[in-house]
Amino acid sequence: MIYLENVTKSFGNRELLKINKLEISDGEKVGIVGKNGAGKSTLLNIISSRINPDSGKVSVQGSVGYIEQISNEESVLSGGEKEKRAIMRELGKRTDVLLA
């Protein structure tokens, strides 16, 4: 289960996230949709403990796997091949929560 309460995150003067309450139960699949810069990746980074919120409570039961956004840097592999490898790597870890 993932539980967030009164979570905020700002960068400079810009408040990027303000979540009063978010609860995701075991077995649920959730999509996060929003414009570029709306805080989608920031939310995933907070849930995966990669960054801390400015305030609030975050609770995640179980282990978390996180597939980061694929960079556009030059590589022999295509973006799709990089994404496929990242997914396979995280699935191999058998985490309880997978964020992508």
N, CA and C of each residue as an Amber inpcrd file, in Angstrom:
protein
   300
   0.8290000  -1.1690000   0.0000000   0.0000000   0.0000000   0.0000000
   0.8840000   1.2480000   0.0000000   0.4110000   2.2760000  -0.6940000
   1.0810000   3.5790000  -0.7270000   0.1280000   4.5900000  -0.1060000
   0.6430000   5.3700000   0.8310000  -0.1910000   6.3530000   1.5150000
   0.5780000   7.6680000   1.6380000  -0.0390000   8.7490000   1.1660000
   0.5280000  10.0890000   1.3040000  -0.5050000  10.9770000   1.9780000
  -0.0420000  11.8140000   2.8950000  -0.9340000  12.7370000   3.5790000
  -0.2430000  14.0800000   3.7710000  -0.9020000  15.1440000   3.3270000
  -0.4100000  16.5210000   3.4580000   1.0060000  16.6800000   2.9000000
   1.2600000  16.0860000   1.7500000   2.5800000  16.1320000   1.1200000
   2.6910000  17.3720000   0.2390000   3.7700000  18.1180000   0.4400000
   4.0600000  19.2610000  -0.4170000   5.4950000  19.1850000  -0.8910000
   5.7440000  19.7630000  -2.0590000   7.1070000  19.8700000  -2.5830000
   7.1730000  21.1230000  -3.4350000   8.1330000  21.9760000  -3.1330000
   8.3470000  23.2130000  -3.8750000   9.7670000  23.2550000  -4.3890000
   9.9370000  23.9500000  -5.4740000  11.2580000  24.2520000  -6.0140000
  11.3090000  25.7610000  -6.1580000  12.1260000  26.3900000  -5.3200000
  12.1410000  27.8500000  -5.2810000  10.7970000  28.3430000  -4.7800000
  10.2250000  29.3050000  -5.4730000   8.9170000  29.8470000  -5.0960000
   7.7580000  29.0620000  -5.6810000   8.0410000  28.0430000  -6.4820000
   6.9990000  27.2980000  -7.1850000   6.5970000  26.0500000  -6.4040000
   5.3390000  26.0280000  -5.9540000   4.8270000  24.8330000  -5.2980000
   4.4370000  23.8420000  -6.3840000   5.1510000  22.7350000  -6.4410000
   4.9410000  21.7500000  -7.4980000   3.9020000  20.7090000  -7.1030000
   3.9210000  20.2810000  -5.8610000   2.9710000  19.2700000  -5.3860000
   2.2970000  19.7210000  -4.1100000   1.0210000  19.4370000  -4.0410000
   0.2600000  19.6220000  -2.8050000  -0.8040000  18.5370000  -2.8060000
  -0.5550000  17.4950000  -2.0300000  -1.4490000  16.3360000  -1.9860000
  -2.0060000  16.2200000  -0.5760000  -3.3130000  16.4160000  -0.4540000
  -3.9440000  16.2930000   0.8610000  -3.9610000  14.8460000   1.3170000
  -4.4200000  13.9430000   0.4310000  -4.4510000  12.5290000   0.7810000
  -4.4530000  11.7000000  -0.4960000  -3.6030000  10.7020000  -0.5260000
  -3.5430000   9.7500000  -1.6310000  -3.3070000   8.3750000  -1.0370000
  -4.1720000   7.4460000  -1.3830000  -4.0320000   6.0800000  -0.8940000
  -4.2070000   5.1240000  -2.0630000  -3.2130000   4.2660000  -2.2750000
  -3.2540000   3.2470000  -3.3160000  -3.1220000   1.9030000  -2.6230000
  -4.1580000   1.0870000  -2.7690000  -4.2010000  -0.2110000  -2.0840000
  -3.4870000  -1.2840000  -2.8860000  -3.1610000  -2.3650000  -2.2230000
  -2.5320000  -3.5190000  -2.8670000  -3.3710000  -3.9760000  -4.0570000
  -2.7090000  -4.2620000  -5.1680000  -3.3790000  -4.7710000  -6.3560000
  -3.9020000  -3.7030000  -7.2950000  -3.9640000  -2.4540000  -6.8490000
  -4.4450000  -1.3790000  -7.7200000  -3.3720000  -0.9860000  -8.7220000
  -3.8150000  -0.5870000  -9.8970000  -2.9310000  -0.0480000 -10.9190000
  -3.3790000   1.3830000 -11.1630000  -2.4430000   2.3330000 -11.0990000
  -2.7750000   3.7440000 -11.1700000  -1.9340000   4.4120000 -12.2360000
  -2.5570000   5.2660000 -13.0300000  -1.8490000   6.0820000 -14.0140000
  -1.8250000   7.5200000 -13.5460000  -0.7200000   8.1980000 -13.7840000
  -0.5870000   9.6080000 -13.4260000  -0.4680000  10.3890000 -14.7270000
  -1.3860000  11.3210000 -14.9330000  -1.4370000  12.0890000 -16.1700000
  -1.3340000  13.5670000 -15.8360000  -0.5610000  14.2980000 -16.6240000
  -0.4550000  15.7410000 -16.4290000   0.4830000  16.3540000 -17.4440000
   0.4450000  17.6650000 -17.5060000   1.3110000  18.4040000 -18.4260000
   2.7740000  18.2720000 -18.0000000   3.6780000  18.5720000 -18.9300000
   5.1000000  18.6180000 -18.5980000   5.3070000  19.6280000 -17.4700000
   6.0850000  19.2320000 -16.4850000   6.3820000  20.1280000 -15.3750000
   5.3230000  20.1550000 -14.2890000   4.3280000  19.2850000 -14.3980000
   3.2360000  19.2820000 -13.4160000   3.6000000  18.5600000 -12.1160000
   4.6920000  17.7940000 -12.1120000   5.1230000  17.1200000 -10.8870000
   4.9610000  15.6160000 -10.8840000   4.6840000  15.0270000 -12.0340000
   4.5000000  13.5670000 -12.1000000   5.7570000  12.8280000 -11.6520000
   6.8900000  13.1700000 -12.2300000   8.1550000  12.5050000 -11.8650000
   8.5510000  12.8290000 -10.4330000   8.2640000  14.0370000  -9.9910000
   8.5630000  14.4100000  -8.6110000   7.7640000  13.5410000  -7.6450000
   6.4970000  13.3050000  -7.9600000   5.6720000  12.4300000  -7.1260000
   6.2670000  11.0270000  -7.0600000   6.6610000  10.4790000  -8.2110000
   7.2560000   9.1350000  -8.2210000   8.5670000   9.1170000  -7.4390000
   9.3500000  10.1700000  -7.5460000  10.6060000  10.2480000  -6.7910000
  10.3540000  10.3170000  -5.2890000   9.2920000  10.9740000  -4.8810000
   8.9410000  11.0210000  -3.4570000   8.4760000   9.6450000  -2.9820000
   7.6170000   9.0000000  -3.7500000   7.1310000   7.6710000  -3.3600000
   8.2770000   6.6770000  -3.2680000   9.2590000   6.7820000  -4.1720000
  10.3860000   5.8430000  -4.1770000  11.5150000   6.2660000  -3.2380000
  11.3070000   7.3370000  -2.4740000  12.2850000   7.8580000  -1.4940000
  13.5610000   8.3830000  -2.1410000  13.5170000   8.7290000  -3.4110000
  14.6810000   9.3340000  -4.0650000  14.8280000  10.7940000  -3.6720000
  13.6970000  11.4450000  -3.3950000  13.7250000  12.7980000  -2.8450000
  12.7220000  12.8670000  -1.7010000  12.9140000  13.8080000  -0.8080000
  12.0310000  13.9750000   0.3350000  11.0260000  15.0890000   0.0590000
   9.8030000  14.9290000   0.5480000   8.8540000  16.0310000   0.4370000
   9.2650000  17.1520000   1.3930000   8.7590000  18.3480000   1.1360000
   9.0100000  19.4520000   2.0650000   8.2400000  19.2470000   3.3570000
   7.0610000  18.6490000   3.2430000   6.2550000  18.3530000   4.4220000
   5.3460000  17.1770000   4.1200000   4.7540000  16.6210000   5.1720000
   3.7860000  15.5540000   5.0000000   4.3380000  14.1830000   5.3340000
   3.4520000  13.2240000   5.1890000   3.7580000  11.8370000   5.5460000
   3.6710000  10.9630000   4.2970000   4.6940000  10.1220000   4.1020000
   4.7200000   9.1610000   2.9950000   4.9880000   7.7910000   3.5840000
   4.1190000   6.8440000   3.2640000   4.2770000   5.4800000   3.7600000
   4.1000000   4.5170000   2.5990000   5.0860000   3.6480000   2.4050000
   5.0140000   2.6300000   1.3580000   5.3130000   1.2940000   2.0070000
   4.3710000   0.3690000   1.8940000   4.5820000  -0.9660000   2.4410000
   5.1780000  -1.8450000   1.3600000   6.3350000  -2.4090000   1.6280000
   6.9990000  -3.2880000   0.6780000   8.1320000  -2.5880000  -0.0440000
   8.7910000  -3.3430000  -0.9060000   9.9340000  -2.8190000  -1.6580000
   9.4440000  -2.1130000  -2.9230000  10.2150000  -1.1200000  -3.3590000
   9.8240000  -0.2840000  -4.4940000  10.8640000  -0.3720000  -5.6010000
  10.4040000  -0.6210000  -6.8150000  11.2430000  -0.5420000  -8.0030000
  10.8350000   0.6840000  -8.7950000  11.7920000   1.3540000  -9.4020000
  11.4960000   2.5960000 -10.1250000  12.2180000   2.5880000 -11.4590000
  11.4560000   2.7080000 -12.5280000  12.0270000   2.8020000 -13.8680000
  12.0500000   4.2830000 -14.2370000  13.2440000   4.8540000 -14.2900000
  13.3820000   6.2800000 -14.5800000  13.0820000   6.5860000 -16.0360000
  12.8180000   7.8690000 -16.3030000  12.6350000   8.3090000 -17.6760000
  13.9290000   8.0530000 -18.4450000  13.7820000   7.6660000 -19.6950000
  14.9490000   7.3650000 -20.5200000  15.5160000   8.6640000 -21.0740000
  16.8170000   8.8510000 -20.8880000  17.4710000  10.0730000 -21.3660000
  17.6610000  10.0160000 -22.8750000  17.8710000  11.1780000 -23.4510000
  18.0630000  11.2880000 -24.8970000  19.5280000  11.3060000 -25.3000000
  20.4170000  10.9640000 -24.3660000  21.8400000  10.9670000 -24.6990000
  22.1420000   9.9180000 -25.7670000  23.1890000  10.1610000 -26.5230000
  23.5400000   9.2420000 -27.6070000  23.9470000   7.8870000 -27.0490000
  23.5140000   6.8540000 -27.7470000  23.8100000   5.4910000 -27.3350000
  23.6240000   4.5730000 -28.5310000  24.2110000   3.4060000 -28.4330000
  24.0290000   2.3970000 -29.4720000  22.5930000   1.8710000 -29.4210000
  21.9980000   1.8690000 -28.2250000  20.6400000   1.3640000 -28.0590000
  19.6010000   2.4500000 -28.3500000  18.4800000   2.0360000 -28.9000000
  17.3720000   2.9700000 -29.1080000  16.6800000   3.2290000 -27.7730000
  15.8380000   4.2370000 -27.7240000  15.0850000   4.5310000 -26.5070000
  14.2390000   3.3510000 -26.0740000  13.6180000   2.6640000 -27.0480000
  12.7960000   1.4990000 -26.7330000  13.6050000   0.3550000 -26.1600000
  14.8160000   0.1560000 -26.7040000  15.6780000  -0.9120000 -26.1840000
  16.1380000  -0.5970000 -24.7650000  16.4510000   0.6820000 -24.4980000
  16.8480000   1.0820000 -23.1510000  15.7020000   0.8630000 -22.1740000
  14.4960000   1.2520000 -22.5970000  13.3210000   1.0890000 -21.7390000
  13.0530000  -0.3840000 -21.4510000  13.1600000  -1.2240000 -22.4600000
  12.9370000  -2.6570000 -22.2930000  13.9380000  -3.2410000 -21.2910000
  15.1940000  -2.8490000 -21.3920000  16.2140000  -3.3460000 -20.4480000
  15.9280000  -2.8790000 -19.0260000  15.5090000  -1.6210000 -18.8900000
  15.1960000  -1.0850000 -17.5620000  14.0180000  -1.8230000 -16.9420000
  12.9950000  -2.1060000 -17.7440000  11.8290000  -2.8430000 -17.2560000
  12.2260000  -4.2490000 -16.8270000  12.9980000  -4.9330000 -17.6580000
  13.4240000  -6.2970000 -17.3320000  14.2710000  -6.3180000 -16.0580000
  15.1230000  -5.3270000 -15.8970000  15.9770000  -5.2480000 -14.7000000
  15.1090000  -5.1090000 -13.4400000  14.1070000  -4.2270000 -13.4810000
  13.2530000  -4.0120000 -12.3150000  12.3330000  -5.2050000 -12.0580000
  11.8110000  -5.8200000 -13.1120000  10.9620000  -6.9970000 -12.9210000
  11.7430000  -8.1470000 -12.3030000  13.0260000  -8.2390000 -12.6260000
  13.8740000  -9.2830000 -12.0530000  14.1020000  -9.1220000 -10.5630000
  13.9120000  -7.9240000 -10.0460000  14.1010000  -7.6750000  -8.6160000
  12.9050000  -8.1240000  -7.7810000  11.7830000  -8.3900000  -8.4230000
  10.5660000  -8.8470000  -7.7490000  10.1600000  -7.9070000  -6.6080000
  10.0160000  -6.6340000  -6.9280000   9.6010000  -5.6630000  -5.9420000
   8.0880000  -5.7330000  -5.7330000   7.6330000  -5.1710000  -4.6310000
   6.2020000  -5.1480000  -4.3240000   5.4740000  -4.0280000  -5.0800000
   6.1810000  -2.9270000  -5.3270000   5.6290000  -1.7620000  -6.0260000
   6.5570000  -1.4180000  -7.1700000   5.9990000  -1.2440000  -8.3850000
   6.8110000  -0.8590000  -9.5360000   6.3070000   0.4740000 -10.0670000
   7.1840000   1.4710000 -10.0600000   6.8570000   2.8010000 -10.5600000
   7.5500000   2.9870000 -11.8950000   6.8040000   3.4270000 -12.8990000
   7.3830000   3.6350000 -14.2220000   6.7960000   4.8730000 -14.8550000
